Amino acid sequence: MNGWTVALIGYVVIAVATFAPVGHVLLKDVELYPGGPSFEQSPWFTEQAKNQLSQHYERIRGTLAYWKTQTVKYPPTPFPSGW
């Protein structure tokens, strides 16, 4: 092997090794905290309202998981978006 081949192999190994933590964060899912007890044990809602809130939470659970995952992958920066 000549020097260029060794350098190329070393470069690729370092690139893959440094991308591994980033790839792990980009591919993992984030778990939502369960929302049931906050609805079901609340003394302020009627039984019908508790049932409706639980059904609503189940319907939007996928959307919540998606946006929470996106927030973990791409956290907000301290700079405005135009910078």
C-alpha positions as CSV (number, residue, x, y, z in Angstrom):
1,M,0.0,0.0,0.0
2,N,1.2,3.4,-0.8
3,G,0.9,6.5,1.5
4,W,-2.3,7.8,-0.2
5,T,-4.2,4.6,0.4
6,V,-3.2,4.5,4.1
7,A,-4.2,8.2,4.5
8,L,-7.5,7.5,2.8
9,I,-8.3,4.5,5.0
10,G,-7.3,6.5,8.1
11,Y,-9.5,9.4,7.0
12,V,-12.5,7.2,6.4
13,V,-12.1,5.5,9.8
14,I,-11.8,8.8,11.6
15,A,-14.8,10.2,9.8
16,V,-17.0,7.2,10.6
17,A,-15.8,7.2,14.2
18,T,-16.6,10.8,14.7
19,F,-20.0,10.5,13.0
20,A,-21.1,7.5,15.1
21,P,-22.4,9.6,18.1
22,V,-24.2,12.0,15.7
23,G,-25.8,9.1,13.9
24,H,-26.9,7.5,17.1
25,V,-28.7,10.7,18.2
26,L,-30.3,11.2,14.8
27,L,-31.7,7.7,14.7
28,K,-33.0,7.1,18.2
29,D,-36.5,7.8,19.2
30,V,-37.5,9.8,22.3
31,E,-40.0,8.4,24.7
32,L,-42.9,10.6,25.9
33,Y,-43.8,10.9,29.5
34,P,-47.1,9.2,30.2
35,G,-49.9,11.7,30.3
36,G,-52.6,9.5,31.8
37,P,-52.4,10.2,35.5
38,S,-52.6,14.0,35.1
39,F,-55.9,13.6,33.4
40,E,-57.4,10.6,35.2
41,Q,-56.5,11.7,38.8
42,S,-57.5,15.3,38.4
43,P,-60.4,16.4,40.6
44,W,-61.2,19.3,38.3
45,F,-62.5,17.4,35.3
46,T,-65.7,15.5,34.9
47,E,-65.5,11.8,33.9
48,Q,-66.6,12.7,30.3
49,A,-63.9,15.4,30.1
50,K,-61.2,13.0,31.4
51,N,-62.3,10.4,28.8
52,Q,-62.1,13.1,26.0
53,L,-58.7,14.3,27.2
54,S,-57.4,10.7,27.2
55,Q,-58.7,10.0,23.8
56,H,-57.3,13.3,22.5
57,Y,-53.9,12.5,24.0
58,E,-53.9,9.1,22.3
59,R,-54.7,10.7,18.9
60,I,-51.8,13.2,19.1
61,R,-49.3,10.9,20.7
62,G,-47.5,10.2,17.4
63,T,-47.2,13.9,16.5
64,L,-45.9,14.6,20.0
65,A,-43.3,11.9,19.7
66,Y,-42.2,13.2,16.3
67,W,-41.8,16.8,17.4
68,K,-40.1,15.8,20.7
69,T,-37.6,13.7,18.7
70,Q,-36.9,16.6,16.4
71,T,-36.3,18.9,19.3
72,V,-33.8,16.5,20.8
73,K,-32.0,16.0,17.5
74,Y,-31.9,19.8,16.7
75,P,-31.9,21.8,19.9
76,P,-32.6,25.5,19.7
77,T,-29.5,27.7,19.3
78,P,-28.8,30.8,21.3
79,F,-28.6,32.8,18.1
80,P,-31.6,34.1,16.0
81,S,-32.2,32.0,12.9
82,G,-30.9,34.8,10.6
83,W,-27.4,34.5,12.0
